[in-house]
Amino acid sequence: MFQGRVAGRFWRWLSKPAIMGMLALLLFSSRGAEAKDVTLPLTLDYPLLTALVIQSFFPGPDHTAVLLDEENGCRRVVLSNPVFRESSGNLFFEIRVFVRLGVTVFDRCLSPVEWEGYLVMQQEPVISDQWGLSFLTRTSSVYDRERRPAKIAGLIWDFANPPILDFLRKITLDLAAPVGDIRSFLLPLFPPDDAERADRFLKSMRPGIPGVTPSAVRVPILAEVKEVREEKGERETVTPEEKERLIESWEAWDAFLVQIITAVAQKPLTAHERGLFLDTLLEMRYRFVQDLDKENSDGDKVREEFVKAWNRISPVFRAHLTEGSTKSLLGYLAFLAGSDALVALDELGPSVGIEISRDGLIRLARFLMQEKPVSLAYSYVLDETLRETLGLGPPPIPSFRLEEAPDPEELRLPEEGLEPEGLWVRRKALQWERWLNLFRGGSAPMAWAADGAKQKWSEDIKSWLVPRQKDLFPYMARVRALLRSSLEQVLAKGGLHQIHHDDFRTLVMAAAWQESCFRQFVVKKRTVTYLRSYNGTSVGIMQINERVWRGLYSENSLRWDIRYNATAGCEIMHLYLTRYALKRIKIPERGDRSRPDNVLAQAVYAMYNAGPAVLDAFLKRSQRGSFTHLEKLFNEKLDWVKQEDWEKIVLCY
C-alpha cells in the first residue's frame, strides 16, 4: 500500500505541465527534433598514411630515422622504410631496423655486433579529442632480412628496444588542420540566411572511433545537422535569370574538374586512369549540353555531377597523391576528405540544404593546388596539358594561324560580290567599335590582321562556300577529297584494325553529310560566317560541339579552318569507334562483313551526338529495331555513301 501511494504521487507530480516541459527540454534541446546524425569520412589511404609518417618522423635519406648514434657510430639504432598495411581486418606497421652494438676503446669500436631485419607490429589507431591520431602497439614480431621469423640476442634487443618503443609512442599525426579545412569548405555551402544552423553543424563535429579497412584507416567525423523541410511540388519553368545562374554553376564545375584533372598531369597515370578521366569529362559535358535545352529545373545539378564524378575518379587521386611536404600531404588529405564529405552529405538528400558554389569549388581546389594559382575561368583556349592527361595526344595542326580574339565572331568576312567600298566601310566601323569600347572601359576587339594574312584567310574561306547548283558537284569532289585526307591522317596514327578502315571511311562521309551537308561556312545577311547548329553549340563541317570539346581543340580553328574541323571530327569518331563501339559490338573478321543495319556506324554516330553514355540505350533500341528519326536519316546517308549516290546532295540545297 505504501509503495502504491508513493508511485501514485510520483506520477501525479510527473504529469504537471512544468515538469513535462523540463523533461522535453532535456530530451530535445541538445539535438532538436529535426536533427540528423551525420558521419563524414576522413580517409587515410595506406600510401598517404605512410607518406605522412615518413615526412614527419623519417626525415633522413631513404626515409630513415636515427634513434641512437653514440661513440662515433659504435652504438647505433636506425629505423627506415616504414609501411602501413592491412591484413585480416588488422592494421600492421612495418619498419626496417638496423642495430650496431660495440665497445669503444681508445676511439676504436671493438667487437661490434650488427643486426638488420624487420619489426612488424599489429597496431590500433586511436584519435584524441584534439584530432591527434596515434597508434597503440598490441603485438610485435621480428623478421630477418629475408623476412623469415628471427630471434635477436638479448643483449642487442635490450639495447635497441627502449629507444624504438619511445620513438613509436611519439608517432602522432595532427589532423586538426585538415579538419579545420573541411569546416572552412563546408561553411559557405549552407545558404547565407542559414548561418546559425551551419555554425551548430560545424561546432558539433567531433571524432569517432577509427576503423581499419583493406585500403585505409578511416576516422569518422561525427556531427549533427538540422534538416530543412522542403515542400515538394511540380517543376517550374526556368526563368532566364535562373538559366544564367545554372550556366555559371555548370561552367564553374567544368573548370574545376579540368583544374583537378590537370593537377595530376605529371603523375605516372596508367592508360586506364587517363581513360577514366576522359569518360568522366565527356559524359559530364554532354549532360551539360542536354541540360541547356531543358525548360524545367531539376535540383542542384552541380552537386549531383560532383558526386557522380568523384565516385568515379577518386581512386586515381588516392593512388597518386602520396608525395610532397607534410603541408601538401595534409592539403591533399583535406581535398580528399572535403570531396568525400560532399558525397556523404549528398546521400542524406536535399534535407541537408547545401549547395555547391563557385567559391566552394575554389576553396576545395586550393587544398589540392597548394601554392599554385586556382582559376575557374571557363576558357575555350586549347589546353594541351589537358589533352595529354586524357591520353589524346597532340592536337591537329591548323592550316593557318588565327589570332586569339575576345569575340571570334569579329572574324566575319564580307560575302563575295560585296563592293570594295563595303569592305572599307566595315573596316572603319570596326575601328570605331574598338575605340568606343575602349572609351567605355572595355578591351579592344581584335583588329583585322595584316593585309597578306587577311587575304589568305579570305581566299581560303571563300573557296569553301557552297556554289550555285550547276557548280555543286566539283565542290563535292573537293570536299570529299579534303575529308579523305583528314581521315587517312587519323587512320595513319594506328589503333584501328585495317579490317575496319572502310567502315570508318564510310562513317566519316555519312556523318559530314548528315551533320552539315558538307558545309563549313554559310552566308547570312550578306556576310560569310561559320556554320552553327540550331542551338548554337556545334560548328563547322563536322559540327564539333564547342562545350563538349572545350580546351581539347582550338575554338577559332574549329570555326574558321575547314581542314582542322574535319580532322577533329575524324579524331572524335575514331575515338568513339575504338574506345567504345568495338568493345561492345562484335563484328566478324572474315567472310561477308556487310552490315545491312549499319549498327556499328550508327552506334558511333549516336555517341557523336550525345556522348558515350548513350551507347547502352542505343544498343537496346537497335535490338528492337526501334531507331530514332535522326538515326534513320543517318542510316539513309550511310547507304547513299556506300552506293556513291552523290547526286542526292542536291536534296540538301
C-alpha atoms as one frame of an Amber mdcrd trajectory, in Angstrom:
protein
   0.000   0.000   0.000   2.774   2.373   0.914   4.569   1.676  -2.336   1.351
   2.253  -4.303   0.762   5.640  -2.647   4.346   6.714  -3.420   4.024   5.634
  -7.019   0.738   7.495  -7.426   2.210  10.715  -6.013   5.192  10.348  -8.333
   3.065  10.063 -11.458   0.814  12.964 -10.397   3.952  15.057  -9.854   5.377
  13.927 -13.175   2.182  14.915 -15.005   2.462  18.593 -14.061   2.997  20.807
 -17.167   6.162  22.427 -15.845   7.807  19.073 -15.176   6.774  17.735 -18.571
   8.293  20.797 -20.197  11.559  20.282 -18.347  11.714  16.667 -19.487  11.017
  17.677 -23.072  13.770  20.277 -22.859  16.208  17.663 -21.570  15.266  15.216
 -24.299  15.297  17.546 -27.274  17.305  20.669 -26.506  20.662  19.130 -27.312
  19.731  17.997 -30.802  16.311  19.261 -31.743  13.534  17.091 -33.069  14.710
  17.516 -36.638  18.434  16.966 -36.106  20.054  14.240 -38.183  23.235  12.352
 -37.359  25.945  12.784 -39.954  29.146  10.806 -40.421  31.758  12.366 -42.676
  34.665  10.082 -43.639  38.243  11.189 -43.075  40.057   8.519 -45.070  43.794
   7.960 -44.835  44.690   5.507 -47.563  47.719   3.481 -46.577  50.118   5.088
 -49.095  49.055   8.550 -47.888  49.229   7.499 -44.227  52.711   6.089 -44.806
  53.793   9.263 -46.596  52.571  11.457 -43.720  54.508   9.395 -41.171  57.631
   9.458 -43.369  57.504  13.222 -43.786  57.104  13.859 -40.064  59.190  11.122
 -38.454  61.611   9.676 -41.038  63.379  12.781 -42.387  66.705  11.175 -43.249
  67.950   9.933 -46.622  65.997   6.930 -47.933  63.303   7.526 -45.301  65.474
   6.897 -42.244  65.210   7.897 -38.600  68.367   7.710 -36.468  67.249   6.918
 -32.910  70.669   6.474 -31.379  74.165   7.276 -32.635  76.842   7.211 -29.970
  80.604   6.820 -29.813  81.234   7.526 -33.490  78.636   5.028 -34.663  79.758
   2.179 -32.430  76.350   2.199 -30.738  73.669   2.907 -33.316  69.949   2.286
 -33.890  68.359   3.291 -37.212  64.812   2.742 -38.458  63.779   3.048 -42.108
  61.215   2.184 -44.799  58.001   2.446 -42.748  54.904   0.891 -44.338  51.288
   0.649 -43.165  49.125  -2.196 -44.429  46.093  -4.249 -43.513  45.684  -7.971
 -43.019  42.627  -9.866 -41.758  40.996  -6.665 -40.581  44.022  -5.551 -38.537
  46.441  -2.662 -39.050  50.121  -3.523 -39.312  53.087  -1.163 -39.224  56.360
  -2.464 -40.584  59.787  -0.837 -40.221  63.309  -1.900 -41.134  65.671  -1.976
 -38.142  69.459  -1.664 -38.081  71.339  -2.129 -34.801  75.070  -1.927 -34.113
  76.439  -2.561 -30.634  80.113  -2.500 -29.766  82.601  -1.330 -27.147  84.689
   1.773 -27.665  88.309   1.596 -26.556  90.664   4.458 -27.390  88.262   5.755
 -30.072  88.061   2.322 -31.653  84.880   0.218 -31.869  85.799  -3.256 -30.699
  83.798  -6.414 -31.442  80.765  -4.635 -32.942  77.712  -6.827 -33.393  75.219
  -5.864 -36.085  71.669  -6.997 -36.745  69.367  -5.958 -39.561  65.812  -7.046
 -40.157  62.171  -6.025 -39.807  59.902  -5.213 -36.916  56.202  -5.771 -37.676
  53.623  -4.506 -35.208  49.889  -5.022 -35.053  48.512  -1.622 -34.099  45.261
   0.018 -33.142  44.570   3.574 -34.390  43.392   5.965 -31.687  42.091   9.527
 -32.102  42.125  12.189 -29.394  39.552  14.927 -28.856  42.084  17.340 -30.388
  42.307  15.218 -33.585  45.669  13.638 -32.807  45.898  10.210 -34.492  48.235
   7.807 -32.713  48.810   4.060 -32.812  48.832   1.589 -29.914  51.006  -1.466
 -30.465  49.229  -4.693 -29.477  51.673  -7.351 -30.704  55.019  -7.359 -32.489
  57.160  -9.804 -34.443  60.765  -9.735 -35.644  61.984 -10.960 -39.036  65.407
 -11.191 -40.639  66.409  -9.540 -43.891  64.750 -12.343 -45.895  61.571 -11.750
 -43.864  61.864 -15.057 -42.019  60.952 -15.209 -38.311  64.054 -14.321 -36.322
  65.394 -14.138 -32.812  67.617 -11.337 -31.570  70.262 -11.811 -28.943  69.003
 -10.497 -25.633  71.852  -8.005 -25.260  71.147  -6.411 -28.649  67.390  -6.267
 -28.129  67.775  -4.872 -24.625  69.901  -2.132 -26.158  67.595  -1.340 -29.100
  64.148  -1.889 -27.582  63.855   1.228 -25.305  64.614   3.866 -27.976  62.406
   2.042 -30.506  59.427   1.903 -28.135  59.942   5.532 -27.134  60.054   6.554
 -30.808  56.899   4.628 -31.692  54.974   6.246 -28.842  55.766   9.670 -30.303
  54.263   8.917 -33.723  51.134  11.049 -33.752  49.562  12.761 -36.736  47.874
  16.079 -36.098  44.678  16.038 -38.169  43.318  19.278 -36.740  44.446  21.253
 -39.803  42.630  19.164 -42.452  39.530  19.004 -40.235  39.664  22.800 -39.958
  39.970  22.986 -43.743  36.885  20.796 -44.103  34.969  23.156 -41.811  36.052
  26.161 -43.852  34.989  24.394 -47.031  31.575  23.266 -45.784  30.551  26.561
 -44.169  29.841  28.527 -47.384  27.851  25.600 -48.791  24.988  26.497 -46.481
  22.654  29.284 -47.609  23.698  32.741 -46.295  20.477  33.079 -44.285  21.157
  29.768 -42.535  24.320  30.740 -40.672  23.065  29.575 -37.265  22.302  26.049
 -38.500  25.663  25.882 -40.277  27.500  27.062 -37.172  25.791  24.451 -34.980
  26.626  21.752 -37.504  30.317  22.656 -37.678  30.656  23.034 -33.912  29.136
  19.588 -33.379  31.911  17.933 -35.420  33.865  15.502 -33.267  35.997  12.405
 -33.871  34.508   8.934 -33.843  36.269   5.610 -33.318  38.814   4.937 -36.090
  38.314   1.859 -38.222  40.595  -0.287 -40.360  39.570  -1.239 -43.905  41.504
  -3.152 -46.585  42.529   0.135 -48.230  42.657   2.771 -45.489  42.330   3.889
 -41.902  39.032   5.769 -41.592  38.469   8.356 -38.914  34.741   9.185 -38.800
  33.826  12.814 -38.259  30.581  12.784 -36.312  28.201  15.735 -36.460  24.557
  16.699 -36.236  22.712  18.803 -38.759  19.212  20.180 -38.540  17.120  19.178
 -41.513  15.423  21.614 -43.823  11.821  20.896 -44.665  11.200  21.228 -48.366
   7.779  21.187 -49.901   7.772  19.025 -52.980   5.967  20.492 -55.938   5.932
  20.354 -59.673   8.983  21.525 -61.548   8.784  25.105 -62.579   9.920  26.548
 -65.867  13.376  28.022 -65.529  13.478  31.804 -65.870  16.211  33.452 -67.974
  17.940  34.581 -64.765  17.867  31.042 -63.349  19.148  29.666 -66.640  22.054
  32.103 -66.497  22.895  31.048 -62.936  22.659  27.405 -63.971  25.114  28.003
 -66.809  27.501  29.837 -64.474  27.376  26.948 -61.988  27.952  24.372 -64.713
  30.866  26.319 -66.148  32.498  26.698 -62.725  32.123  22.957 -62.139  33.553
  22.146 -65.582  36.540  24.428 -64.936  37.042  22.830 -61.505  37.061  19.328
 -62.978  39.638  20.363 -65.575  41.755  22.029 -62.871  41.952  18.949 -60.648
  42.489  16.570 -63.573  45.436  18.571 -64.895  46.815  18.862 -61.332  47.956
  15.229 -61.633  49.220  15.587 -65.203  52.819  14.869 -64.161  51.908  11.728
 -62.232  52.594   8.308 -63.805  48.975   7.797 -64.858  48.034   4.491 -66.459
  46.075   4.267 -69.718  43.068   3.130 -67.684  43.294   6.154 -65.398  43.590
   8.565 -68.310  40.585   6.901 -69.919  38.626   7.223 -66.689  39.253  10.971
 -66.671  38.223  11.195 -70.328  34.981   9.242 -69.812  34.036  11.351 -66.803
  34.698  14.678 -68.517  32.916  13.790 -71.748  29.822  12.347 -70.106  29.528
  15.328 -67.766  29.816  17.793 -70.634  27.238  16.022 -72.770  24.817  16.143
 -69.832  25.570  19.860 -69.562  24.644  20.431 -73.205  21.450  18.412 -72.816
  20.566  20.349 -69.680  20.784  23.642 -71.542  17.871  22.553 -73.744  15.601
  21.705 -70.803  12.871  24.119 -69.792  12.340  22.794 -66.263  14.584  22.998
 -63.222  15.858  19.777 -61.738  17.573  20.425 -58.412  21.203  21.143 -57.699
  22.813  19.734 -60.840  26.352  20.656 -59.875  26.141  18.729 -56.601  24.778
  15.712 -58.446  27.530  15.915 -61.043  30.185  16.299 -58.358  29.031  13.110
 -56.645  28.948  11.146 -59.916  32.409  12.322 -60.924  34.059  11.924 -57.525
  32.790   8.381 -57.007  34.385   7.542 -60.324  37.750   9.295 -60.276  38.627
   9.451 -56.575  40.688   6.206 -56.741  43.042   7.910 -59.210  43.754  10.749
 -56.795  44.122   8.379 -53.842  46.661   6.355 -55.801  48.842   9.324 -56.763
  48.595  11.974 -54.019  51.279  10.395 -51.861  54.245  12.693 -52.371  55.176
  16.128 -51.122  55.835  18.008 -47.909  53.801  17.421 -44.771  51.855  20.596
 -45.537  50.984  19.496 -49.053  50.078  15.970 -47.902  47.704  17.411 -45.312
  46.300  19.613 -48.083  45.732  16.517 -50.222  44.024  14.881 -47.253  41.752
  17.923 -46.861  40.944  17.797 -50.592  40.067  14.097 -50.422  38.126  14.457
 -47.178  36.248  17.546 -48.364  35.210  15.736 -51.535  34.169  12.661 -49.546
  32.170  14.899 -47.204  30.138  16.253 -50.110  29.301  12.727 -51.211  28.292
  11.754 -47.670  26.083  14.823 -47.277  24.505  14.210 -50.671  23.439  10.729
 -49.545  21.335  12.376 -46.833  19.270  14.037 -49.532  18.105  17.629 -50.038
  17.071  17.917 -46.379  20.627  18.951 -45.501  20.150  22.059 -47.620  23.658
  22.627 -49.016  24.606  23.857 -52.459  27.967  23.834 -54.203  29.016  27.326
 -55.193  31.870  28.691 -57.260  33.584  29.878 -54.057  33.214  26.412 -52.565
  34.870  24.793 -55.566  37.721  27.307 -55.429  38.303  26.522 -51.743  38.365
  22.807 -52.480  40.736  23.194 -55.429  43.148  25.226 -53.277  43.618  22.245
 -50.935  44.922  20.306 -53.929  46.827  23.063 -55.718  48.594  24.384 -52.596
  50.734  27.331 -53.691  49.700  27.164 -57.357  47.047  29.622 -58.574  43.472
  28.360 -58.805  41.425  29.586 -61.723  37.908  28.513 -62.601  37.829  30.638
 -65.737  35.722  28.988 -68.428  38.065  29.421 -71.366  37.918  27.902 -74.853
  41.693  28.196 -75.310  43.402  24.979 -76.386  44.808  23.189 -73.318  47.490
  20.765 -74.464  48.136  19.650 -70.873  44.525  18.516 -70.640  44.792  16.614
 -73.924  47.943  14.893 -72.709  46.396  13.999 -69.358  43.399  12.452 -71.105
  45.654  10.454 -73.430  44.518  12.241 -76.612  47.958  13.105 -77.969  48.845
  16.293 -79.884  46.017  18.304 -81.485  45.585  18.803 -85.245  47.804  21.393
 -86.885  45.854  24.434 -88.154  46.053  25.297 -91.837  46.797  28.910 -90.926
  47.063  30.870 -87.732  44.046  32.717 -86.407  44.972  35.203 -83.715  43.145
  34.744 -80.409  40.239  37.156 -80.112  37.822  38.036 -77.298  34.965  37.614
 -79.766  35.743  35.313 -82.693  32.543  36.460 -84.378  34.532  39.534 -85.438
  36.419  37.356 -87.907  33.451  37.515 -90.268  34.376  38.203 -93.844  32.371
  40.104 -96.499  30.430  37.999 -98.950  31.995  37.634-102.377  30.396  40.208
-104.631  30.236  42.879-101.934  31.771  46.056-103.326  35.271  47.079-102.125
  33.687  50.177-100.614  31.602  47.882 -98.443  34.770  46.285 -97.105  36.251
  49.732 -96.453  33.094  50.817 -94.591  33.188  47.651 -92.448  36.837  48.244
 -91.560  36.033  51.788 -90.470  33.051  50.554 -88.472  35.229  48.029 -86.648
  37.756  50.745 -85.828  35.016  52.949 -84.373  33.695  49.964 -82.364  37.162
  49.375 -80.910  37.690  52.953 -79.816  34.146  53.275 -78.466  34.619  50.076
 -76.469  37.882  51.377 -75.024  36.188  54.674 -74.135  33.562  52.687 -72.208
  36.283  50.928 -70.228  36.320  47.657 -72.183  39.052  45.962 -74.125  39.766
  46.392 -77.781  38.288  43.713 -80.028  40.676  42.068 -82.441  41.718  44.276
 -85.303  41.832  42.964 -88.829  45.068  41.149 -89.496  47.729  42.348 -91.865
  46.519  42.540 -95.451  48.516  39.500 -96.559  47.206  37.231 -93.822  43.666
  38.560 -94.227  43.830  37.958 -97.939  44.856  34.354 -97.335  42.004  33.775
 -94.883  39.556  35.466 -97.202  40.526  33.421-100.237  40.607  30.135 -98.352
  37.252  30.663 -96.641  35.519  31.868 -99.795  36.816  28.840-101.698  34.722
  26.612 -99.417  31.423  28.433 -99.884  28.770  26.162-101.406  28.447  27.281
-105.045  25.411  27.518-107.240  23.758  24.208-108.112  25.384  23.871-111.527
  28.825  24.018-109.839  27.853  21.817-106.909  29.440  18.536-107.989  33.008
  19.880-108.453  32.655  21.367-104.959  31.506  17.966-103.655  34.554  16.304
-105.192  36.852  18.813-103.456  35.206  18.467-100.066  35.250  14.656-100.238
  38.948  14.797-101.092  39.516  17.007 -98.066  37.637  14.572 -95.813  39.584
  11.624 -97.214  42.849  13.421 -96.479  41.751  14.091 -92.878  40.516  10.590
 -92.167  43.633   8.981 -93.675  45.775  11.139 -91.365  43.819   9.796 -88.414
  43.980   6.186 -89.620  47.751   6.524 -90.074  48.132   7.073 -86.316  47.035
   3.466 -85.740  44.750   1.985 -83.159  42.136   0.634 -85.587  42.440  -2.757
 -87.259  42.666  -2.484 -91.027  39.555  -4.601 -91.412  37.539  -1.647 -90.087
  39.146   1.077 -92.217  36.460   1.029 -94.912  33.770   1.186 -92.232  35.487
   4.245 -90.821  35.722   5.951 -94.223  32.014   5.406 -94.826  31.184   6.610
 -91.328  33.062   9.908 -91.753  31.489  10.710 -95.131  27.976   9.920 -93.913
  28.446  11.958 -90.750  29.640  15.024 -92.677  26.631  14.637 -94.968  24.213
  14.301 -92.081  25.740  16.976 -89.858  26.363  19.819 -92.293  25.601  18.768
 -95.888  29.377  19.104 -96.354  29.404  22.804 -95.402  31.811  24.709 -93.161
  30.524  28.199 -93.971  27.220  29.890 -94.722  26.165  33.349 -95.866  23.970
  35.347 -93.507  22.957  38.966 -94.069  25.464  39.328 -96.901  28.239  38.189
 -94.559  30.166  34.910 -94.538  30.291  33.117 -91.202  30.858  29.567 -89.968
  28.004  27.055 -89.788  26.381  26.721 -86.365  23.892  24.133 -85.101  20.294
  25.088 -84.334  21.079  25.509 -80.620  24.372  27.311 -81.216  26.585  24.653
 -79.603  28.280  22.965 -82.592  30.259  24.351 -85.511  31.665  23.526 -88.903
  31.545  20.681 -91.370  31.672  18.025 -88.638  29.567  20.064 -86.189  32.058
  19.830 -83.304  30.363  20.694 -80.022  32.386  23.546 -78.560  31.327  22.971
 -74.948  31.986  19.230 -75.036  35.421  19.611 -76.642  36.352  22.844 -74.831
  40.108  23.051 -74.314  40.705  19.954 -76.432  40.620  21.778 -79.753  41.235
  25.370 -80.841  37.923  27.236 -80.884  38.863  29.610 -83.702  40.326  26.830
 -85.843  37.202  24.714 -85.434  35.181  27.680 -86.670  37.305  29.058 -89.488
  39.560  26.205 -90.646  37.625  23.518 -92.542  40.607  21.125 -92.595  41.080
  21.450 -88.824  37.369  20.875 -88.192  37.334  17.824 -90.464  40.369  16.296
 -88.750  38.897  16.948 -85.303  35.665  15.204 -86.307  37.616  12.224 -87.649
  39.611  12.010 -84.410  36.445  12.049 -82.299  34.763   9.335 -84.372  37.939
   7.248 -84.301  37.953   7.575 -80.504  34.316   6.522 -80.172  34.820   3.629
 -82.576  37.943   2.191 -80.929  37.342   3.003 -77.277  33.639   2.244 -77.023
  31.810   0.757 -80.018  34.193  -2.056 -80.985  34.447  -3.164 -77.352  30.689
  -3.710 -77.212  29.755  -4.709 -80.768  31.216  -7.899 -82.181  31.993  -7.741
 -85.893  33.010 -10.910 -87.815  36.593 -10.692 -89.022  36.231 -12.995 -92.021
  33.700 -13.714 -94.727  30.815 -11.424 -95.532  31.107  -8.392 -93.292  28.254
  -6.403 -94.788  26.052  -4.860 -92.115  22.607  -4.156 -93.520  21.616  -2.444
 -90.294  24.815  -0.361 -90.119  24.794  -0.892 -86.353  28.480  -0.152 -85.805
  28.425   3.183 -87.631  25.082   4.103 -86.078  26.455   3.401 -82.592  29.383
   5.744 -83.215  27.077   8.415 -84.602  24.774   8.122 -81.574  27.743   8.785
 -79.289  28.967  11.571 -81.552  25.726  13.394 -80.880  25.046  12.539 -77.231
  28.214  11.095 -75.683  29.476   7.644 -74.636  26.751   7.228 -72.013  24.069
   6.682 -74.699  25.702   3.544 -76.123  23.741   1.149 -73.907  20.431   2.788
 -74.757  21.257   2.721 -78.480  22.161  -0.981 -78.434  18.861  -1.804 -76.737
  16.968   0.184 -79.366  18.886  -1.471 -82.183  17.988  -4.930 -80.882  14.322
  -3.948 -81.018  14.752  -2.257 -84.385  13.417   0.923 -82.801  15.531   3.753
 -84.197  15.026   7.469 -83.727  14.197   9.727 -86.666  17.764  11.094 -86.641
  19.221   7.575 -86.690  17.012   6.657 -89.644  18.223   9.726 -91.537  21.830
   8.837 -90.789  21.255   5.264 -91.921  19.979   6.691 -95.202  23.202   8.711
 -95.611  25.266   5.596 -94.934  23.505   3.782 -97.752  23.975   6.712-100.128
  27.711   6.849 -99.358  28.123   3.084 -99.873  26.302   3.349-103.195  28.238
   6.546-104.113  24.921   8.196-104.775  26.392  11.693-104.509  23.732  13.228
-106.751  21.376  13.193-103.795  23.372  16.075-102.316  21.023  18.396-104.183
  18.358  17.463-101.602  20.365  19.473 -99.055  20.139  22.704-101.024
